[in-house]
């Protein structure tokens, strides 16, 4: 699972063999969720309200980069790292 970003204890990743629609995974301790990229939203899973707000804010700021990373991953390349939320 290629990690593309990490901030405030939250790991953002994309799997090489993942299915459509374009999405990413957010892991915070034992909590996990999948987020669609466009439109931005939770596909499945659950995060605490604070972690959910942080991931949503980060993803909104980096939506274009997330779509580019999805394309890189689909082409068999490692997705580029994306700046963390600060």
Secondary structure by P-SEA (a helix, b strand, c coil): cccccccccbbbbcccccccccbbbbbccccccccccccccccbbbbcaaaaaaaaaaaaacaaaaaaaaaaaaaccccccccccc
